[in-house]
Amino acid sequence: MSGITEHRKQHIEQLYQLFNGILAGSNLTGLVEENKQLIENTIPSDVVYLVDKLMLSGIPVGRLKKGINKLLNLLHRTIRSYPYHKPAKESFLGCLIEDNAQLDRRLKAMKPLIREVNKSSKNKNLLDDLKINLAGLHTFDKHYLIIENVLFPVLEKKWGEFRCVKVMWSFHDDIRKDLKAATRLLESGRFDLKQFNRLIGNLFFNMYAIVFREERILFPLVAETIPEETLNKLFHESLEIGFPYYQPEALPERPQYGKKSNEVDLQSGVLSPGQIRLLFNHLPVDITFVDENDKVRYFSTPEKRIFPRTKSIIGRDVKNCHPPESVHLVEQIVEAFKKGEKSVANFWIKTKSEYLLIRYIAVRDEHGNYKGVLEVSQEISEIQNISGEKRLLDWI
């Protein structure tokens, strides 16, 4: 973002003190009265600068998020009144806003159903309807994937004070956890109404909070600071993931990316860039390469990726590719690779329908110098089920 004035620096420092008062448990009514003019004169960019400052202060993420919820509740009316020219419907930001509008309709449609469940929590038909509604909310995760994998990398490059995106990403993960937990509860056969109400309450609160923060803080600043040409590129990259609800009809002209046609000598063969792309994209694994400077340099694009990636991630710092709760573990792995203490880190996780093997492999040159890390992800459920033998002649 553009340089900040001295006046705004002072304003943000006052907001910082207000936030510390909230964390200290001061009386909120008293804080509002003492800081009435400060609250009324706050603009969206102040929030972005403030959260960046708070992230750098070392406050634990969980505590920080609770304080941010309380602060934005105090600032809600002021931020909502900030003048903002709504983007065209058939644009990158416009499609995201349309998706939010459809999310709002789905959440509102669920409220009468939730009230009925509270009256009759053992009614199987009502619980089945709830499962269907929650399945529709699972689809909205594509919206968060677009924000995280398409928009956030650009903000990290363009904004000096970008760390608010880490907090937003953490809230996304809270939504995912609560949605999965609520779904598991409905499928368990042991429905706990009290636990369900807690999960669904958290889910509604966070989903609506993110809509407000996108449309009243993030998107206005994106529109002010990111060129239209870049937003058009993001629009097309978003289509690779797919908008969850809204399907745009009119698209801007597809941007052209630079291409090289010269062949590459790989020592064991000579291939064109097109052949290299085909080779990597037909491997039965997902590949992402991060160089020795911790920057994402390449990812493969097979027909079905396990973890979504878009071109916006190129040049992104690897520590920004993970939510704040897990980024320290990634940093520890990379540091162990750089020191030569480790060369491989393997993890395997089960999802609802897949069994995933995720491998981090240190890349070193012929002299043993660290040159980066390769992330290789593979769906291994079929491999797990292999038994006996199947020889080449058995293929016929």
C-alpha positions as CSV (number, residue, x, y, z in Angstrom):
1,M,0.0,0.0,0.0
2,S,1.0,3.6,-0.4
3,G,3.0,5.4,2.3
4,I,1.2,6.2,5.5
5,T,0.9,9.8,6.8
6,E,2.1,10.8,10.3
7,H,-1.5,11.5,11.3
8,R,-2.6,8.0,10.4
9,K,0.5,6.6,12.2
10,Q,-0.7,8.3,15.4
11,H,-4.2,7.1,14.8
12,I,-3.0,3.5,14.5
13,E,-0.9,3.8,17.6
14,Q,-4.1,5.0,19.5
15,L,-6.0,2.0,18.1
16,Y,-3.1,-0.2,19.3
17,Q,-3.5,1.2,22.8
18,L,-7.3,0.6,22.6
19,F,-6.7,-3.0,21.6
20,N,-4.3,-3.5,24.5
21,G,-7.1,-2.2,26.8
22,I,-9.5,-4.8,25.3
23,L,-6.9,-7.6,25.9
24,A,-6.4,-6.4,29.5
25,G,-10.1,-6.8,30.1
26,S,-11.0,-3.2,30.6
27,N,-14.7,-2.2,30.6
28,L,-15.8,-2.0,27.0
29,T,-18.4,0.7,27.6
30,G,-15.8,2.8,29.2
31,L,-13.4,2.2,26.4
32,V,-16.0,3.3,23.8
33,E,-16.7,6.5,25.7
34,E,-13.0,7.3,26.1
35,N,-12.2,6.6,22.5
36,K,-15.4,7.7,20.7
37,Q,-13.7,10.1,18.3
38,L,-10.9,7.6,17.6
39,I,-13.5,4.9,16.7
40,E,-15.6,7.3,14.5
41,N,-12.5,8.4,12.5
42,T,-11.2,4.9,11.8
43,I,-11.0,3.7,8.1
44,P,-10.4,0.2,6.6
45,S,-6.7,0.7,6.0
46,D,-6.2,1.5,9.7
47,V,-7.4,-2.0,10.6
48,V,-4.9,-3.6,8.1
49,Y,-2.0,-1.6,9.5
50,L,-3.1,-2.3,13.1
51,V,-3.4,-6.1,12.6
52,D,0.0,-6.1,10.9
53,K,1.5,-4.4,13.9
54,L,-0.3,-6.8,16.3
55,M,1.0,-9.8,14.4
56,L,4.6,-8.5,14.7
57,S,4.1,-7.9,18.4
58,G,4.1,-11.6,19.2
59,I,0.7,-11.9,20.7
60,P,-0.5,-15.6,20.5
61,V,-2.8,-16.0,17.5
62,G,-5.7,-17.4,19.6
63,R,-5.7,-14.4,22.0
64,L,-5.1,-12.0,19.1
65,K,-8.2,-13.3,17.2
66,K,-10.4,-12.9,20.3
67,G,-9.2,-9.3,20.7
68,I,-9.8,-8.6,17.0
69,N,-13.3,-9.9,17.2
70,K,-14.1,-7.5,20.1
71,L,-12.3,-4.5,18.4
72,L,-14.1,-5.0,15.1
73,N,-17.4,-5.1,17.0
74,L,-16.6,-1.7,18.4
75,L,-15.6,-0.4,14.9
76,H,-18.4,-2.2,13.0
77,R,-20.7,0.8,12.4
78,T,-17.8,3.1,11.4
79,I,-16.3,0.6,9.0
80,R,-19.7,-0.2,7.5
81,S,-20.3,3.5,6.7
82,Y,-17.0,3.9,4.8
83,P,-17.8,4.9,1.2
84,Y,-17.0,2.0,-1.2
85,H,-17.8,1.7,-4.9
86,K,-19.1,-1.9,-5.3
87,P,-17.2,-3.6,-8.2
88,A,-18.9,-4.9,-11.3
89,K,-20.7,-8.2,-10.9
90,E,-18.7,-9.9,-13.6
91,S,-15.3,-9.2,-12.1
92,F,-12.9,-10.9,-9.6
93,L,-14.1,-9.0,-6.6
94,G,-17.7,-8.9,-7.9
95,C,-17.9,-12.7,-8.1
96,L,-16.5,-13.1,-4.6
97,I,-19.2,-10.7,-3.4
98,E,-21.9,-12.6,-5.3
99,D,-20.8,-15.8,-3.6
100,N,-21.0,-14.0,-0.2
101,A,-24.6,-13.0,-1.1
102,Q,-25.5,-16.6,-1.9
103,L,-23.9,-17.8,1.3
104,D,-26.0,-15.3,3.2
105,R,-29.2,-16.7,1.6
106,R,-28.1,-20.3,2.6
107,L,-27.4,-19.3,6.2
108,K,-30.7,-17.5,6.5
109,A,-32.5,-20.5,5.1
110,M,-30.9,-22.8,7.7
111,K,-32.1,-20.8,10.7
112,P,-35.7,-22.0,10.7
113,L,-34.4,-25.6,10.3
114,I,-32.0,-25.2,13.3
115,R,-34.9,-23.9,15.4
116,E,-37.0,-27.0,14.5
117,V,-34.1,-29.3,15.4
118,N,-33.9,-27.6,18.8
119,K,-37.6,-28.5,19.3
120,S,-37.2,-32.0,18.1
121,S,-33.5,-33.1,18.1
122,K,-34.3,-36.8,17.4
123,N,-36.3,-36.2,14.2
124,K,-34.3,-38.1,11.6
125,N,-35.8,-36.1,8.6
126,L,-34.7,-32.8,10.2
127,L,-31.2,-34.1,10.9
128,D,-31.0,-35.4,7.3
129,D,-32.0,-31.9,6.0
130,L,-29.3,-30.4,8.2
131,K,-26.7,-32.7,6.6
132,I,-27.8,-31.5,3.1
133,N,-27.5,-27.9,4.2
134,L,-24.1,-28.4,5.7
135,A,-22.9,-30.1,2.6
136,G,-23.8,-27.0,0.7
137,L,-21.7,-24.9,3.1
138,H,-18.7,-27.3,2.5
139,T,-18.8,-26.2,-1.1
140,F,-18.1,-22.6,0.0
141,D,-14.6,-23.7,1.0
142,K,-13.6,-22.9,-2.6
143,H,-14.2,-19.2,-1.8
144,Y,-11.6,-19.4,1.0
145,L,-9.2,-21.3,-1.3
146,I,-9.5,-18.5,-3.9
147,I,-8.8,-15.9,-1.2
148,E,-5.8,-17.9,0.2
149,N,-4.2,-19.1,-3.0
150,V,-5.1,-16.4,-5.5
151,L,-5.5,-13.1,-3.7
152,F,-3.2,-13.4,-0.6
153,P,0.0,-14.1,-2.6
154,V,-0.6,-10.8,-4.6
155,L,-1.2,-8.8,-1.4
156,E,2.0,-10.3,0.1
157,K,3.9,-8.9,-2.9
158,K,2.1,-5.6,-3.2
159,W,1.5,-4.6,0.4
160,G,4.2,-4.1,2.9
161,E,1.7,-4.6,5.8
162,F,0.1,-7.9,4.7
163,R,0.0,-9.9,7.9
164,C,-3.7,-9.4,8.4
165,V,-4.1,-12.2,5.7
166,K,-2.6,-14.7,8.2
167,V,-5.3,-13.9,10.7
168,M,-8.0,-14.2,8.1
169,W,-6.6,-17.5,7.0
170,S,-6.7,-18.7,10.6
171,F,-10.4,-17.8,10.8
172,H,-10.9,-19.8,7.6
173,D,-9.4,-22.8,9.3
174,D,-11.7,-22.3,12.3
175,I,-14.7,-22.3,10.0
176,R,-13.4,-25.5,8.3
177,K,-12.9,-27.2,11.7
178,D,-16.3,-26.3,13.0
179,L,-18.1,-27.3,9.8
180,K,-16.3,-30.7,9.7
181,A,-17.1,-31.3,13.4
182,A,-20.8,-30.4,13.0
183,T,-21.0,-32.8,10.0
184,R,-19.3,-35.6,11.9
185,L,-21.7,-35.0,14.8
186,L,-24.7,-35.4,12.5
187,E,-23.2,-38.6,10.9
188,S,-22.2,-40.2,14.2
189,G,-25.6,-41.5,15.2
190,R,-25.1,-39.9,18.6
191,F,-26.5,-36.4,18.1
192,D,-25.5,-34.0,20.9
193,L,-27.8,-30.9,20.6
194,K,-25.7,-28.7,23.0
195,Q,-22.5,-29.5,21.2
196,F,-24.2,-28.9,17.8
197,N,-25.5,-25.5,18.9
198,R,-22.1,-24.4,20.0
199,L,-20.5,-25.5,16.7
200,I,-23.2,-24.0,14.5
201,G,-23.1,-20.7,16.6
202,N,-19.3,-20.4,16.0
203,L,-19.8,-21.3,12.4
204,F,-22.4,-18.6,11.7
205,F,-20.5,-16.0,13.7
206,N,-17.2,-16.6,11.8
207,M,-18.7,-16.9,8.4
208,Y,-20.6,-13.6,8.7
209,A,-17.6,-12.0,10.3
210,I,-15.4,-12.9,7.3
211,V,-18.0,-11.6,4.9
212,F,-18.0,-8.3,6.7
213,R,-14.1,-8.1,6.8
214,E,-13.8,-9.0,3.1
215,E,-16.4,-6.6,1.8
216,R,-15.8,-3.7,4.2
217,I,-12.0,-3.9,4.8
218,L,-10.2,-6.2,2.4
219,F,-11.9,-5.7,-0.9
220,P,-12.1,-1.8,-0.8
221,L,-8.3,-1.7,-0.2
222,V,-7.7,-4.3,-2.9
223,A,-9.7,-2.2,-5.3
224,E,-7.7,0.9,-4.4
225,T,-4.2,-0.7,-4.5
226,I,-4.2,-3.6,-7.1
227,P,-4.3,-2.7,-10.8
228,E,-7.3,-3.8,-12.9
229,E,-5.0,-5.9,-15.1
230,T,-3.8,-7.8,-12.1
231,L,-7.3,-8.4,-10.9
232,N,-8.3,-9.7,-14.3
233,K,-5.4,-12.3,-14.0
234,L,-6.7,-13.2,-10.6
235,F,-10.2,-13.7,-12.1
236,H,-8.9,-16.3,-14.6
237,E,-6.8,-18.0,-11.9
238,S,-9.9,-18.2,-9.7
239,L,-11.7,-20.1,-12.4
240,E,-9.0,-22.9,-12.1
241,I,-10.4,-23.5,-8.6
242,G,-14.0,-22.5,-9.4
243,F,-16.3,-20.1,-7.6
244,P,-18.5,-22.1,-5.2
245,Y,-21.9,-20.7,-6.0
246,Y,-21.8,-17.9,-8.5
247,Q,-20.9,-18.8,-12.1
248,P,-19.7,-15.7,-14.1
249,E,-21.1,-15.4,-17.6
250,A,-18.8,-12.7,-19.0
251,L,-15.0,-12.9,-18.7
252,P,-12.3,-10.4,-19.4
253,E,-9.8,-11.3,-22.1
254,R,-7.4,-14.0,-20.8
255,P,-4.0,-12.5,-19.9
256,Q,-1.0,-13.7,-21.8
257,Y,2.0,-15.1,-19.8
258,G,5.5,-15.1,-21.1
259,K,6.5,-18.2,-23.0
260,K,9.9,-19.7,-23.9
261,S,10.3,-22.1,-26.8
262,N,14.0,-23.0,-26.6
263,E,14.8,-26.6,-25.7
264,V,16.4,-27.5,-22.4
265,D,19.4,-29.7,-22.0
266,L,18.8,-32.0,-19.0
267,Q,22.1,-33.9,-19.5
268,S,20.1,-37.2,-19.8
269,G,18.0,-35.8,-22.6
270,V,16.9,-32.6,-24.4
271,L,13.2,-31.6,-24.0
272,S,11.2,-28.5,-25.0
273,P,9.4,-26.6,-22.2
274,G,6.1,-28.0,-23.5
275,Q,7.4,-31.6,-23.1
276,I,8.8,-30.8,-19.6
277,R,5.4,-29.4,-18.6
278,L,3.6,-32.6,-19.9
279,L,6.1,-34.8,-18.1
280,F,5.7,-33.2,-14.7
281,N,1.9,-32.9,-15.1
282,H,1.5,-36.6,-15.9
283,L,3.4,-37.9,-12.8
284,P,1.1,-39.6,-10.4
285,V,2.0,-36.9,-7.7
286,D,1.6,-33.2,-7.0
287,I,4.9,-31.3,-7.0
288,T,5.7,-27.9,-5.6
289,F,9.3,-26.6,-5.5
290,V,10.6,-23.9,-3.1
291,D,14.1,-22.5,-3.8
292,E,16.9,-21.9,-1.3
293,N,15.6,-18.4,-0.6
294,D,12.2,-20.0,0.6
295,K,10.4,-18.7,-2.5
296,V,7.9,-20.8,-4.4
297,R,9.3,-21.3,-7.9
298,Y,7.2,-24.0,-9.5
299,F,4.2,-26.3,-9.1
300,S,2.9,-29.0,-11.4
301,T,-0.7,-28.8,-12.8
302,P,-2.0,-32.3,-13.2
303,E,-5.7,-32.9,-14.1
304,K,-6.6,-33.3,-10.4
305,R,-4.4,-31.6,-7.8
306,I,-4.6,-32.7,-4.2
307,F,-3.8,-29.2,-2.9
308,P,-4.9,-26.2,-5.0
309,R,-2.2,-24.0,-6.5
310,T,-2.5,-20.9,-8.8
311,K,0.1,-18.8,-10.6
312,S,-0.2,-16.1,-7.9
313,I,1.8,-18.4,-5.6
314,I,5.0,-18.0,-7.7
315,G,7.5,-15.9,-5.7
316,R,5.5,-16.3,-2.5
317,D,7.5,-16.9,0.7
318,V,6.9,-20.4,1.9
319,K,6.1,-19.3,5.4
320,N,3.1,-17.4,4.0
321,C,1.7,-20.6,2.4
322,H,0.6,-22.0,5.7
323,P,-1.7,-20.8,8.5
324,P,-0.1,-19.3,11.6
325,E,-0.8,-22.4,13.7
326,S,1.4,-24.6,11.6
327,V,3.9,-22.3,9.9
328,H,6.5,-22.8,12.7
329,L,6.6,-26.5,11.9
330,V,7.3,-25.9,8.3
331,E,10.0,-23.5,9.2
332,Q,11.6,-26.1,11.5
333,I,11.6,-28.7,8.6
334,V,13.2,-26.2,6.2
335,E,15.8,-25.1,8.7
336,A,16.7,-28.8,9.4
337,F,17.2,-29.3,5.6
338,K,19.4,-26.2,5.3
339,K,21.6,-27.3,8.2
340,G,21.9,-30.8,6.7
341,E,20.3,-32.4,9.7
342,K,17.5,-34.0,7.7
343,S,16.8,-34.6,4.0
344,V,13.2,-36.0,4.1
345,A,10.1,-35.4,6.2
346,N,7.1,-37.7,5.6
347,F,3.5,-37.2,6.7
348,W,0.3,-39.1,6.0
349,I,-3.2,-38.1,6.7
350,K,-6.7,-39.5,6.1
351,T,-9.5,-37.4,4.7
352,K,-13.1,-38.5,4.2
353,S,-12.3,-40.2,0.9
354,E,-8.6,-40.1,0.5
355,Y,-5.4,-41.3,2.1
356,L,-2.6,-38.8,1.4
357,L,1.1,-39.1,1.6
358,I,2.9,-35.8,1.8
359,R,6.7,-35.7,1.5
360,Y,9.1,-32.8,1.9
361,I,12.5,-33.6,0.2
362,A,15.6,-31.5,0.5
363,V,17.1,-30.6,-2.9
364,R,20.9,-30.4,-3.0
365,D,23.3,-29.8,-5.9
366,E,26.2,-32.1,-6.7
367,H,28.3,-30.5,-4.0
368,G,25.7,-31.0,-1.3
369,N,24.7,-27.4,-1.2
370,Y,21.0,-26.8,-0.2
371,K,19.0,-25.5,-3.2
372,G,15.5,-25.8,-2.0
373,V,12.7,-28.2,-1.0
374,L,10.4,-30.3,-3.0
375,E,6.9,-31.0,-1.7
376,V,5.4,-34.2,-3.2
377,S,1.8,-35.2,-2.5
378,Q,0.2,-38.4,-3.5
379,E,-3.2,-40.2,-3.0
380,I,-2.1,-43.7,-1.8
381,S,-5.3,-45.5,-0.9
382,E,-5.0,-47.8,-4.0
383,I,-1.3,-48.4,-3.2
384,Q,-2.2,-49.4,0.3
385,N,-4.6,-52.1,-1.0
386,I,-2.0,-53.7,-3.3
387,S,-1.3,-57.4,-2.6
388,G,0.3,-60.3,-4.4
389,E,1.9,-59.6,-7.8
390,K,0.8,-58.2,-11.2
391,R,3.4,-58.6,-13.9
392,L,3.6,-56.8,-17.2
393,L,2.2,-59.7,-19.2
394,D,-0.9,-59.7,-16.9
395,W,-1.9,-56.4,-18.4
396,I,-3.2,-58.0,-21.6
